[in-house]
Amino acid sequence: MARALLKFIRVSPIKSRLIAREIQGMNAEEALAALEFTPNKAAKIISKVLASAVANSGSEAEDCTVTSCRVDNGPVLKRFRPRARGMASGIRKPTAHILVEVEGK
């Protein structure tokens, strides 16, 4: 089993989990093809992590299966936006940790 981990990436973990759940259990080659045509920021990032996990396994993409694709919460960057009458409102910029595990045949 080979794995790849990308930490502190500036993408929403909630939105990324929707993409991660789609590719679990898929063949790695099919998962890469599906992610290529998914119009989402997280899909492009997850496809790069998946390609890295396949390269770490030392085998070809058609011989690998995605056993686990997990997106965990990272630290939240807290910013503020100036508002009327000298006030400020908060902005939360979430980060995520993406872990992909593949297993060869």
Gaussian input, Z-matrix of N, CA and C with variables (Angstrom, degrees):
# hf/3-21g

backbone

0 1
 N
 C     1     B1
 C     2     B2     1     A1
 N     3     B3     2     A2     1     D1
 C     4     B4     3     A3     2     D2
 C     5     B5     4     A4     3     D3
 N     6     B6     5     A5     4     D4
 C     7     B7     6     A6     5     D5
 C     8     B8     7     A7     6     D6
 N     9     B9     8     A8     7     D7
 C    10    B10     9     A9     8     D8
 C    11    B11    10    A10     9     D9
 N    12    B12    11    A11    10    D10
 C    13    B13    12    A12    11    D11
 C    14    B14    13    A13    12    D12
 N    15    B15    14    A14    13    D13
 C    16    B16    15    A15    14    D14
 C    17    B17    16    A16    15    D15
 N    18    B18    17    A17    16    D16
 C    19    B19    18    A18    17    D17
 C    20    B20    19    A19    18    D18
 N    21    B21    20    A20    19    D19
 C    22    B22    21    A21    20    D20
 C    23    B23    22    A22    21    D21
 N    24    B24    23    A23    22    D22
 C    25    B25    24    A24    23    D23
 C    26    B26    25    A25    24    D24
 N    27    B27    26    A26    25    D25
 C    28    B28    27    A27    26    D26
 C    29    B29    28    A28    27    D27
 N    30    B30    29    A29    28    D28
 C    31    B31    30    A30    29    D29
 C    32    B32    31    A31    30    D30
 N    33    B33    32    A32    31    D31
 C    34    B34    33    A33    32    D32
 C    35    B35    34    A34    33    D33
 N    36    B36    35    A35    34    D34
 C    37    B37    36    A36    35    D35
 C    38    B38    37    A37    36    D36
 N    39    B39    38    A38    37    D37
 C    40    B40    39    A39    38    D38
 C    41    B41    40    A40    39    D39
 N    42    B42    41    A41    40    D40
 C    43    B43    42    A42    41    D41
 C    44    B44    43    A43    42    D42
 N    45    B45    44    A44    43    D43
 C    46    B46    45    A45    44    D44
 C    47    B47    46    A46    45    D45
 N    48    B48    47    A47    46    D46
 C    49    B49    48    A48    47    D47
 C    50    B50    49    A49    48    D48
 N    51    B51    50    A50    49    D49
 C    52    B52    51    A51    50    D50
 C    53    B53    52    A52    51    D51
 N    54    B54    53    A53    52    D52
 C    55    B55    54    A54    53    D53
 C    56    B56    55    A55    54    D54
 N    57    B57    56    A56    55    D55
 C    58    B58    57    A57    56    D56
 C    59    B59    58    A58    57    D57
 N    60    B60    59    A59    58    D58
 C    61    B61    60    A60    59    D59
 C    62    B62    61    A61    60    D60
 N    63    B63    62    A62    61    D61
 C    64    B64    63    A63    62    D62
 C    65    B65    64    A64    63    D63
 N    66    B66    65    A65    64    D64
 C    67    B67    66    A66    65    D65
 C    68    B68    67    A67    66    D66
 N    69    B69    68    A68    67    D67
 C    70    B70    69    A69    68    D68
 C    71    B71    70    A70    69    D69
 N    72    B72    71    A71    70    D70
 C    73    B73    72    A72    71    D71
 C    74    B74    73    A73    72    D72
 N    75    B75    74    A74    73    D73
 C    76    B76    75    A75    74    D74
 C    77    B77    76    A76    75    D75
 N    78    B78    77    A77    76    D76
 C    79    B79    78    A78    77    D77
 C    80    B80    79    A79    78    D78
 N    81    B81    80    A80    79    D79
 C    82    B82    81    A81    80    D80
 C    83    B83    82    A82    81    D81
 N    84    B84    83    A83    82    D82
 C    85    B85    84    A84    83    D83
 C    86    B86    85    A85    84    D84
 N    87    B87    86    A86    85    D85
 C    88    B88    87    A87    86    D86
 C    89    B89    88    A88    87    D87
 N    90    B90    89    A89    88    D88
 C    91    B91    90    A90    89    D89
 C    92    B92    91    A91    90    D90
 N    93    B93    92    A92    91    D91
 C    94    B94    93    A93    92    D92
 C    95    B95    94    A94    93    D93
 N    96    B96    95    A95    94    D94
 C    97    B97    96    A96    95    D95
 C    98    B98    97    A97    96    D96
 N    99    B99    98    A98    97    D97
 C   100   B100    99    A99    98    D98
 C   101   B101   100   A100    99    D99
 N   102   B102   101   A101   100   D100
 C   103   B103   102   A102   101   D101
 C   104   B104   103   A103   102   D102
 N   105   B105   104   A104   103   D103
 C   106   B106   105   A105   104   D104
 C   107   B107   106   A106   105   D105
 N   108   B108   107   A107   106   D106
 C   109   B109   108   A108   107   D107
 C   110   B110   109   A109   108   D108
 N   111   B111   110   A110   109   D109
 C   112   B112   111   A111   110   D110
 C   113   B113   112   A112   111   D111
 N   114   B114   113   A113   112   D112
 C   115   B115   114   A114   113   D113
 C   116   B116   115   A115   114   D114
 N   117   B117   116   A116   115   D115
 C   118   B118   117   A117   116   D116
 C   119   B119   118   A118   117   D117
 N   120   B120   119   A119   118   D118
 C   121   B121   120   A120   119   D119
 C   122   B122   121   A121   120   D120
 N   123   B123   122   A122   121   D121
 C   124   B124   123   A123   122   D122
 C   125   B125   124   A124   123   D123
 N   126   B126   125   A125   124   D124
 C   127   B127   126   A126   125   D125
 C   128   B128   127   A127   126   D126
 N   129   B129   128   A128   127   D127
 C   130   B130   129   A129   128   D128
 C   131   B131   130   A130   129   D129
 N   132   B132   131   A131   130   D130
 C   133   B133   132   A132   131   D131
 C   134   B134   133   A133   132   D132
 N   135   B135   134   A134   133   D133
 C   136   B136   135   A135   134   D134
 C   137   B137   136   A136   135   D135
 N   138   B138   137   A137   136   D136
 C   139   B139   138   A138   137   D137
 C   140   B140   139   A139   138   D138
 N   141   B141   140   A140   139   D139
 C   142   B142   141   A141   140   D140
 C   143   B143   142   A142   141   D141
 N   144   B144   143   A143   142   D142
 C   145   B145   144   A144   143   D143
 C   146   B146   145   A145   144   D144
 N   147   B147   146   A146   145   D145
 C   148   B148   147   A147   146   D146
 C   149   B149   148   A148   147   D147
 N   150   B150   149   A149   148   D148
 C   151   B151   150   A150   149   D149
 C   152   B152   151   A151   150   D150
 N   153   B153   152   A152   151   D151
 C   154   B154   153   A153   152   D152
 C   155   B155   154   A154   153   D153
 N   156   B156   155   A155   154   D154
 C   157   B157   156   A156   155   D155
 C   158   B158   157   A157   156   D156
 N   159   B159   158   A158   157   D157
 C   160   B160   159   A159   158   D158
 C   161   B161   160   A160   159   D159
 N   162   B162   161   A161   160   D160
 C   163   B163   162   A162   161   D161
 C   164   B164   163   A163   162   D162
 N   165   B165   164   A164   163   D163
 C   166   B166   165   A165   164   D164
 C   167   B167   166   A166   165   D165
 N   168   B168   167   A167   166   D166
 C   169   B169   168   A168   167   D167
 C   170   B170   169   A169   168   D168
 N   171   B171   170   A170   169   D169
 C   172   B172   171   A171   170   D170
 C   173   B173   172   A172   171   D171
 N   174   B174   173   A173   172   D172
 C   175   B175   174   A174   173   D173
 C   176   B176   175   A175   174   D174
 N   177   B177   176   A176   175   D175
 C   178   B178   177   A177   176   D176
 C   179   B179   178   A178   177   D177
 N   180   B180   179   A179   178   D178
 C   181   B181   180   A180   179   D179
 C   182   B182   181   A181   180   D180
 N   183   B183   182   A182   181   D181
 C   184   B184   183   A183   182   D182
 C   185   B185   184   A184   183   D183
 N   186   B186   185   A185   184   D184
 C   187   B187   186   A186   185   D185
 C   188   B188   187   A187   186   D186
 N   189   B189   188   A188   187   D187
 C   190   B190   189   A189   188   D188
 C   191   B191   190   A190   189   D189
 N   192   B192   191   A191   190   D190
 C   193   B193   192   A192   191   D191
 C   194   B194   193   A193   192   D192
 N   195   B195   194   A194   193   D193
 C   196   B196   195   A195   194   D194
 C   197   B197   196   A196   195   D195
 N   198   B198   197   A197   196   D196
 C   199   B199   198   A198   197   D197
 C   200   B200   199   A199   198   D198
 N   201   B201   200   A200   199   D199
 C   202   B202   201   A201   200   D200
 C   203   B203   202   A202   201   D201
 N   204   B204   203   A203   202   D202
 C   205   B205   204   A204   203   D203
 C   206   B206   205   A205   204   D204
 N   207   B207   206   A206   205   D205
 C   208   B208   207   A207   206   D206
 C   209   B209   208   A208   207   D207
 N   210   B210   209   A209   208   D208
 C   211   B211   210   A210   209   D209
 C   212   B212   211   A211   210   D210
 N   213   B213   212   A212   211   D211
 C   214   B214   213   A213   212   D212
 C   215   B215   214   A214   213   D213
 N   216   B216   215   A215   214   D214
 C   217   B217   216   A216   215   D215
 C   218   B218   217   A217   216   D216
 N   219   B219   218   A218   217   D217
 C   220   B220   219   A219   218   D218
 C   221   B221   220   A220   219   D219
 N   222   B222   221   A221   220   D220
 C   223   B223   222   A222   221   D221
 C   224   B224   223   A223   222   D222
 N   225   B225   224   A224   223   D223
 C   226   B226   225   A225   224   D224
 C   227   B227   226   A226   225   D225
 N   228   B228   227   A227   226   D226
 C   229   B229   228   A228   227   D227
 C   230   B230   229   A229   228   D228
 N   231   B231   230   A230   229   D229
 C   232   B232   231   A231   230   D230
 C   233   B233   232   A232   231   D231
 N   234   B234   233   A233   232   D232
 C   235   B235   234   A234   233   D233
 C   236   B236   235   A235   234   D234
 N   237   B237   236   A236   235   D235
 C   238   B238   237   A237   236   D236
 C   239   B239   238   A238   237   D237
 N   240   B240   239   A239   238   D238
 C   241   B241   240   A240   239   D239
 C   242   B242   241   A241   240   D240
 N   243   B243   242   A242   241   D241
 C   244   B244   243   A243   242   D242
 C   245   B245   244   A244   243   D243
 N   246   B246   245   A245   244   D244
 C   247   B247   246   A246   245   D245
 C   248   B248   247   A247   246   D246
 N   249   B249   248   A248   247   D247
 C   250   B250   249   A249   248   D248
 C   251   B251   250   A250   249   D249
 N   252   B252   251   A251   250   D250
 C   253   B253   252   A252   251   D251
 C   254   B254   253   A253   252   D252
 N   255   B255   254   A254   253   D253
 C   256   B256   255   A255   254   D254
 C   257   B257   256   A256   255   D255
 N   258   B258   257   A257   256   D256
 C   259   B259   258   A258   257   D257
 C   260   B260   259   A259   258   D258
 N   261   B261   260   A260   259   D259
 C   262   B262   261   A261   260   D260
 C   263   B263   262   A262   261   D261
 N   264   B264   263   A263   262   D262
 C   265   B265   264   A264   263   D263
 C   266   B266   265   A265   264   D264
 N   267   B267   266   A266   265   D265
 C   268   B268   267   A267   266   D266
 C   269   B269   268   A268   267   D267
 N   270   B270   269   A269   268   D268
 C   271   B271   270   A270   269   D269
 C   272   B272   271   A271   270   D270
 N   273   B273   272   A272   271   D271
 C   274   B274   273   A273   272   D272
 C   275   B275   274   A274   273   D273
 N   276   B276   275   A275   274   D274
 C   277   B277   276   A276   275   D275
 C   278   B278   277   A277   276   D276
 N   279   B279   278   A278   277   D277
 C   280   B280   279   A279   278   D278
 C   281   B281   280   A280   279   D279
 N   282   B282   281   A281   280   D280
 C   283   B283   282   A282   281   D281
 C   284   B284   283   A283   282   D282
 N   285   B285   284   A284   283   D283
 C   286   B286   285   A285   284   D284
 C   287   B287   286   A286   285   D285
 N   288   B288   287   A287   286   D286
 C   289   B289   288   A288   287   D287
 C   290   B290   289   A289   288   D288
 N   291   B291   290   A290   289   D289
 C   292   B292   291   A291   290   D290
 C   293   B293   292   A292   291   D291
 N   294   B294   293   A293   292   D292
 C   295   B295   294   A294   293   D293
 C   296   B296   295   A295   294   D294
 N   297   B297   296   A296   295   D295
 C   298   B298   297   A297   296   D296
 C   299   B299   298   A298   297   D297
 N   300   B300   299   A299   298   D298
 C   301   B301   300   A300   299   D299
 C   302   B302   301   A301   300   D300
 N   303   B303   302   A302   301   D301
 C   304   B304   303   A303   302   D302
 C   305   B305   304   A304   303   D303
 N   306   B306   305   A305   304   D304
 C   307   B307   306   A306   305   D305
 C   308   B308   307   A307   306   D306
 N   309   B309   308   A308   307   D307
 C   310   B310   309   A309   308   D308
 C   311   B311   310   A310   309   D309
 N   312   B312   311   A311   310   D310
 C   313   B313   312   A312   311   D311
 C   314   B314   313   A313   312   D312

   B1=1.4458
   B2=1.5258
   B3=1.3224
   B4=1.4590
   B5=1.5199
   B6=1.3318
   B7=1.4519
   B8=1.5152
   B9=1.3264
   B10=1.4574
   B11=1.5197
   B12=1.3318
   B13=1.4573
   B14=1.5174
   B15=1.3123
   B16=1.4599
   B17=1.5194
   B18=1.3346
   B19=1.4612
   B20=1.5212
   B21=1.3142
   B22=1.4681
   B23=1.5247
   B24=1.3267
   B25=1.4617
   B26=1.5214
   B27=1.3441
   B28=1.4593
   B29=1.5291
   B30=1.3222
   B31=1.4577
   B32=1.5224
   B33=1.3025
   B34=1.4573
   B35=1.5292
   B36=1.3388
   B37=1.4638
   B38=1.5246
   B39=1.3168
   B40=1.4664
   B41=1.5317
   B42=1.3391
   B43=1.4595
   B44=1.5291
   B45=1.3213
   B46=1.4660
   B47=1.5190
   B48=1.3280
   B49=1.4693
   B50=1.5221
   B51=1.3251
   B52=1.4594
   B53=1.5289
   B54=1.3243
   B55=1.4552
   B56=1.5260
   B57=1.3432
   B58=1.4598
   B59=1.5280
   B60=1.3200
   B61=1.4692
   B62=1.5229
   B63=1.3323
   B64=1.4641
   B65=1.5222
   B66=1.3397
   B67=1.4663
   B68=1.5224
   B69=1.3231
   B70=1.4637
   B71=1.5206
   B72=1.3274
   B73=1.4562
   B74=1.5070
   B75=1.3253
   B76=1.4632
   B77=1.5242
   B78=1.3189
   B79=1.4433
   B80=1.5359
   B81=1.3247
   B82=1.4602
   B83=1.5286
   B84=1.3251
   B85=1.4635
   B86=1.5283
   B87=1.3292
   B88=1.4630
   B89=1.5277
   B90=1.3355
   B91=1.4612
   B92=1.5236
   B93=1.3299
   B94=1.4653
   B95=1.5225
   B96=1.3356
   B97=1.4664
   B98=1.5236
   B99=1.3388
   B100=1.4657
   B101=1.5281
   B102=1.3296
   B103=1.4653
   B104=1.5236
   B105=1.3204
   B106=1.4633
   B107=1.5273
   B108=1.3242
   B109=1.4597
   B110=1.5223
   B111=1.3184
   B112=1.4570
   B113=1.5236
   B114=1.3348
   B115=1.4723
   B116=1.5225
   B117=1.3169
   B118=1.4526
   B119=1.5221
   B120=1.3121
   B121=1.4656
   B122=1.5242
   B123=1.3215
   B124=1.4608
   B125=1.5264
   B126=1.3267
   B127=1.4605
   B128=1.5206
   B129=1.3171
   B130=1.4589
   B131=1.5277
   B132=1.3244
   B133=1.4639
   B134=1.5262
   B135=1.3371
   B136=1.4628
   B137=1.5211
   B138=1.3345
   B139=1.4674
   B140=1.5271
   B141=1.3326
   B142=1.4650
   B143=1.5302
   B144=1.3344
   B145=1.4594
   B146=1.5265
   B147=1.3233
   B148=1.4634
   B149=1.5245
   B150=1.3189
   B151=1.4667
   B152=1.5282
   B153=1.3156
   B154=1.4562
   B155=1.5267
   B156=1.3266
   B157=1.4681
   B158=1.5273
   B159=1.3353
   B160=1.4646
   B161=1.5237
   B162=1.3311
   B163=1.4630
   B164=1.5236
   B165=1.3352
   B166=1.4636
   B167=1.5290
   B168=1.3348
   B169=1.4640
   B170=1.5211
   B171=1.3327
   B172=1.4645
   B173=1.5079
   B174=1.3136
   B175=1.4639
   B176=1.5226
   B177=1.3146
   B178=1.4614
   B179=1.5285
   B180=1.3383
   B181=1.4643
   B182=1.5257
   B183=1.3441
   B184=1.4699
   B185=1.5169
   B186=1.3510
   B187=1.4613
   B188=1.5296
   B189=1.3168
   B190=1.4738
   B191=1.5203
   B192=1.3235
   B193=1.4621
   B194=1.5230
   B195=1.3270
   B196=1.4689
   B197=1.5256
   B198=1.3269
   B199=1.4556
   B200=1.5230
   B201=1.3296
   B202=1.4619
   B203=1.5181
   B204=1.3157
   B205=1.4560
   B206=1.5233
   B207=1.3164
   B208=1.4635
   B209=1.5186
   B210=1.3290
   B211=1.4615
   B212=1.5196
   B213=1.3302
   B214=1.4607
   B215=1.5235
   B216=1.3245
   B217=1.4598
   B218=1.5170
   B219=1.3146
   B220=1.4544
   B221=1.5220
   B222=1.3158
   B223=1.4605
   B224=1.5344
   B225=1.3115
   B226=1.4563
   B227=1.5208
   B228=1.3442
   B229=1.4618
   B230=1.5292
   B231=1.3105
   B232=1.4632
   B233=1.5232
   B234=1.3187
   B235=1.4586
   B236=1.5168
   B237=1.3265
   B238=1.4560
   B239=1.5155
   B240=1.3167
   B241=1.4518
   B242=1.5213
   B243=1.3245
   B244=1.4710
   B245=1.5215
   B246=1.3014
   B247=1.4643
   B248=1.5202
   B249=1.2925
   B250=1.4618
   B251=1.5243
   B252=1.3104
   B253=1.4603
   B254=1.5310
   B255=1.3271
   B256=1.4586
   B257=1.5095
   B258=1.3197
   B259=1.4614
   B260=1.5344
   B261=1.3110
   B262=1.4644
   B263=1.5208
   B264=1.3185
   B265=1.4628
   B266=1.5251
   B267=1.2999
   B268=1.4562
   B269=1.5091
   B270=1.3227
   B271=1.4617
   B272=1.5233
   B273=1.3286
   B274=1.4602
   B275=1.5208
   B276=1.3244
   B277=1.4532
   B278=1.5219
   B279=1.3298
   B280=1.4706
   B281=1.5237
   B282=1.3357
   B283=1.4601
   B284=1.5262
   B285=1.3334
   B286=1.4670
   B287=1.5232
   B288=1.3309
   B289=1.4556
   B290=1.5253
   B291=1.3313
   B292=1.4659
   B293=1.5282
   B294=1.3357
   B295=1.4606
   B296=1.5212
   B297=1.3284
   B298=1.4587
   B299=1.5295
   B300=1.3488
   B301=1.4543
   B302=1.5283
   B303=1.3216
   B304=1.4671
   B305=1.5245
   B306=1.3246
   B307=1.4612
   B308=1.5184
   B309=1.3147
   B310=1.4709
   B311=1.5185
   B312=1.3233
   B313=1.4624
   B314=1.5057
   A1=108.11
   A2=115.73
   A3=121.95
   A4=108.66
   A5=114.99
   A6=118.26
   A7=110.57
   A8=114.87
   A9=121.92
   A10=107.17
   A11=115.90
   A12=121.75
   A13=108.81
   A14=116.83
   A15=123.21
   A16=107.25
   A17=116.19
   A18=119.93
   A19=111.07
   A20=114.81
   A21=124.37
   A22=113.03
   A23=117.20
   A24=120.81
   A25=108.88
   A26=116.42
   A27=121.34
   A28=110.83
   A29=115.14
   A30=121.98
   A31=106.77
   A32=116.39
   A33=120.24
   A34=110.62
   A35=118.38
   A36=119.39
   A37=113.45
   A38=117.43
   A39=120.49
   A40=110.14
   A41=116.21
   A42=119.94
   A43=111.56
   A44=116.35
   A45=120.29
   A46=111.84
   A47=117.24
   A48=120.25
   A49=111.96
   A50=117.64
   A51=120.58
   A52=110.58
   A53=116.51
   A54=121.23
   A55=110.65
   A56=116.86
   A57=121.23
   A58=111.41
   A59=117.47
   A60=120.57
   A61=111.78
   A62=116.77
   A63=120.17
   A64=112.53
   A65=117.34
   A66=119.41
   A67=113.52
   A68=118.60
   A69=119.80
   A70=110.17
   A71=115.31
   A72=120.67
   A73=114.66
   A74=117.75
   A75=120.77
   A76=110.79
   A77=115.41
   A78=121.65
   A79=107.06
   A80=117.92
   A81=121.43
   A82=111.90
   A83=116.84
   A84=120.13
   A85=110.71
   A86=117.38
   A87=121.24
   A88=111.06
   A89=116.30
   A90=120.31
   A91=110.90
   A92=117.22
   A93=120.04
   A94=111.43
   A95=116.63
   A96=120.24
   A97=111.13
   A98=116.91
   A99=120.40
   A100=110.91
   A101=116.81
   A102=120.31
   A103=111.99
   A104=116.43
   A105=119.92
   A106=111.58
   A107=116.71
   A108=120.88
   A109=113.00
   A110=117.83
   A111=121.39
   A112=108.62
   A113=118.36
   A114=120.51
   A115=111.82
   A116=116.89
   A117=121.30
   A118=108.10
   A119=117.20
   A120=120.85
   A121=110.58
   A122=116.63
   A123=120.93
   A124=111.53
   A125=118.22
   A126=121.25
   A127=111.02
   A128=117.43
   A129=121.09
   A130=110.61
   A131=116.41
   A132=121.17
   A133=110.41
   A134=117.04
   A135=120.79
   A136=110.86
   A137=117.51
   A138=119.14
   A139=111.24
   A140=117.70
   A141=120.55
   A142=110.80
   A143=116.93
   A144=120.01
   A145=110.08
   A146=116.97
   A147=121.14
   A148=111.18
   A149=117.13
   A150=120.60
   A151=110.82
   A152=117.03
   A153=121.05
   A154=111.36
   A155=117.07
   A156=120.83
   A157=110.70
   A158=117.24
   A159=121.05
   A160=109.65
   A161=117.44
   A162=120.72
   A163=111.11
   A164=116.93
   A165=120.56
   A166=112.09
   A167=116.56
   A168=119.48
   A169=111.96
   A170=116.36
   A171=119.64
   A172=114.34
   A173=118.18
   A174=121.19
   A175=108.90
   A176=115.57
   A177=120.89
   A178=111.03
   A179=115.99
   A180=121.40
   A181=111.78
   A182=117.80
   A183=119.28
   A184=112.60
   A185=116.93
   A186=120.62
   A187=112.97
   A188=117.87
   A189=121.73
   A190=111.28
   A191=114.52
   A192=122.55
   A193=108.24
   A194=115.86
   A195=120.73
   A196=107.65
   A197=117.22
   A198=120.09
   A199=111.53
   A200=116.13
   A201=119.07
   A202=109.34
   A203=116.31
   A204=122.59
   A205=105.96
   A206=115.18
   A207=119.95
   A208=109.78
   A209=116.55
   A210=122.50
   A211=107.68
   A212=115.55
   A213=121.48
   A214=109.90
   A215=115.23
   A216=120.40
   A217=110.39
   A218=115.85
   A219=121.98
   A220=108.28
   A221=117.28
   A222=119.43
   A223=111.07
   A224=115.91
   A225=121.55
   A226=108.44
   A227=115.82
   A228=120.64
   A229=107.75
   A230=116.55
   A231=120.30
   A232=109.43
   A233=115.32
   A234=122.94
   A235=108.06
   A236=116.67
   A237=118.78
   A238=110.26
   A239=114.68
   A240=122.83
   A241=108.25
   A242=117.74
   A243=119.60
   A244=111.12
   A245=116.07
   A246=121.95
   A247=109.50
   A248=115.39
   A249=120.80
   A250=111.57
   A251=115.57
   A252=124.45
   A253=112.71
   A254=116.93
   A255=121.24
   A256=115.74
   A257=117.31
   A258=119.84
   A259=110.22
   A260=115.32
   A261=121.16
   A262=108.57
   A263=115.62
   A264=119.84
   A265=108.11
   A266=115.54
   A267=120.86
   A268=113.54
   A269=115.55
   A270=123.02
   A271=106.29
   A272=116.48
   A273=121.54
   A274=108.31
   A275=116.90
   A276=121.82
   A277=108.00
   A278=117.51
   A279=120.23
   A280=112.09
   A281=115.42
   A282=122.24
   A283=107.87
   A284=115.63
   A285=120.33
   A286=110.16
   A287=115.06
   A288=123.70
   A289=106.66
   A290=117.11
   A291=121.79
   A292=109.19
   A293=116.62
   A294=123.16
   A295=109.13
   A296=116.71
   A297=122.01
   A298=108.08
   A299=116.34
   A300=122.26
   A301=108.57
   A302=115.67
   A303=120.89
   A304=108.55
   A305=114.91
   A306=120.67
   A307=108.64
   A308=115.78
   A309=121.18
   A310=110.43
   A311=114.88
   A312=119.42
   A313=111.56
   D1=132.34
   D2=178.13
   D3=-118.72
   D4=153.47
   D5=-178.36
   D6=-143.03
   D7=159.63
   D8=175.39
   D9=-138.08
   D10=141.27
   D11=-175.93
   D12=-130.76
   D13=128.68
   D14=175.15
   D15=-118.88
   D16=121.03
   D17=-174.83
   D18=-112.16
   D19=153.54
   D20=173.60
   D21=59.23
   D22=38.50
   D23=178.88
   D24=-87.00
   D25=139.18
   D26=-174.23
   D27=-85.24
   D28=74.79
   D29=176.75
   D30=-144.35
   D31=150.08
   D32=-177.71
   D33=-70.84
   D34=125.53
   D35=-179.70
   D36=-66.61
   D37=-30.43
   D38=-179.48
   D39=-66.21
   D40=-44.34
   D41=179.12
   D42=-71.55
   D43=-31.70
   D44=-179.20
   D45=-70.96
   D46=-32.70
   D47=-179.43
   D48=-63.77
   D49=-31.34
   D50=177.93
   D51=-61.38
   D52=-40.52
   D53=178.85
   D54=-73.39
   D55=-39.61
   D56=-177.28
   D57=-64.38
   D58=-36.53
   D59=-179.68
   D60=-68.02
   D61=-28.65
   D62=-178.74
   D63=-66.86
   D64=-35.52
   D65=-171.87
   D66=-94.84
   D67=-5.47
   D68=179.65
   D69=-64.51
   D70=131.50
   D71=179.06
   D72=84.70
   D73=-5.81
   D74=-179.73
   D75=-82.62
   D76=160.54
   D77=168.68
   D78=-65.67
   D79=142.63
   D80=-174.79
   D81=-63.98
   D82=-36.46
   D83=179.41
   D84=-66.90
   D85=-42.81
   D86=177.55
   D87=-65.86
   D88=-38.17
   D89=-179.96
   D90=-65.37
   D91=-41.84
   D92=177.60
   D93=-63.66
   D94=-38.70
   D95=178.30
   D96=-67.34
   D97=-39.46
   D98=179.39
   D99=-67.55
   D100=-39.39
   D101=-178.89
   D102=-70.38
   D103=-28.23
   D104=-179.02
   D105=-64.01
   D106=-33.22
   D107=-176.70
   D108=-103.09
   D109=12.59
   D110=176.23
   D111=-92.11
   D112=118.86
   D113=-175.96
   D114=-81.68
   D115=74.96
   D116=-175.68
   D117=-148.91
   D118=143.06
   D119=178.64
   D120=-62.92
   D121=-40.08
   D122=-178.07
   D123=-67.30
   D124=-31.31
   D125=-178.69
   D126=-64.64
   D127=-39.63
   D128=179.09
   D129=-65.91
   D130=-40.57
   D131=-179.31
   D132=-68.53
   D133=-44.91
   D134=-179.07
   D135=-65.47
   D136=-34.39
   D137=178.64
   D138=-65.72
   D139=-35.36
   D140=177.25
   D141=-68.40
   D142=-39.16
   D143=178.38
   D144=-67.87
   D145=-39.02
   D146=177.53
   D147=-64.06
   D148=-42.15
   D149=177.33
   D150=-62.66
   D151=-36.62
   D152=177.46
   D153=-67.24
   D154=-40.25
   D155=178.74
   D156=-65.02
   D157=-39.22
   D158=177.95
   D159=-65.24
   D160=-41.15
   D161=178.02
   D162=-65.40
   D163=-35.86
   D164=178.24
   D165=-67.53
   D166=-27.27
   D167=-179.20
   D168=-74.30
   D169=-22.67
   D170=179.21
   D171=80.99
   D172=10.48
   D173=178.61
   D174=-125.05
   D175=176.31
   D176=-178.63
   D177=-79.06
   D178=161.44
   D179=-177.47
   D180=-66.30
   D181=-33.09
   D182=-178.58
   D183=-72.79
   D184=-15.10
   D185=179.50
   D186=-94.44
   D187=-3.16
   D188=-174.18
   D189=-108.75
   D190=152.61
   D191=175.07
   D192=-125.20
   D193=139.25
   D194=178.19
   D195=-78.77
   D196=108.01
   D197=-179.22
   D198=-84.59
   D199=-34.52
   D200=-177.87
   D201=-150.54
   D202=136.69
   D203=172.82
   D204=-135.83
   D205=109.71
   D206=-171.75
   D207=-122.12
   D208=138.72
   D209=176.32
   D210=-122.15
   D211=115.77
   D212=-179.86
   D213=-106.37
   D214=158.48
   D215=177.04
   D216=-72.65
   D217=138.40
   D218=171.32
   D219=-105.79
   D220=-172.95
   D221=177.14
   D222=-67.28
   D223=152.27
   D224=-179.32
   D225=-101.58
   D226=125.71
   D227=175.92
   D228=-80.72
   D229=124.08
   D230=-176.88
   D231=-105.74
   D232=122.81
   D233=179.75
   D234=-125.28
   D235=172.32
   D236=176.00
   D237=-133.79
   D238=155.59
   D239=178.00
   D240=-120.54
   D241=126.70
   D242=177.98
   D243=-63.85
   D244=140.42
   D245=179.60
   D246=-125.15
   D247=-175.89
   D248=-176.36
   D249=-67.37
   D250=151.58
   D251=174.02
   D252=60.65
   D253=35.55
   D254=173.80
   D255=77.34
   D256=8.75
   D257=179.79
   D258=-90.35
   D259=175.21
   D260=176.38
   D261=-143.99
   D262=147.74
   D263=175.42
   D264=-120.48
   D265=152.31
   D266=-174.17
   D267=-83.40
   D268=149.38
   D269=172.61
   D270=-125.48
   D271=131.26
   D272=178.46
   D273=-108.33
   D274=123.39
   D275=177.80
   D276=-112.18
   D277=98.91
   D278=-174.17
   D279=-75.05
   D280=152.98
   D281=172.51
   D282=-123.16
   D283=165.90
   D284=-175.42
   D285=-140.92
   D286=156.37
   D287=170.76
   D288=-114.62
   D289=124.21
   D290=-176.60
   D291=-112.08
   D292=124.44
   D293=179.50
   D294=-120.99
   D295=125.26
   D296=178.18
   D297=-123.15
   D298=128.49
   D299=177.20
   D300=-117.42
   D301=132.22
   D302=176.82
   D303=-123.94
   D304=154.13
   D305=178.42
   D306=-132.37
   D307=130.81
   D308=178.37
   D309=-79.90
   D310=165.41
   D311=-178.62
   D312=-75.22

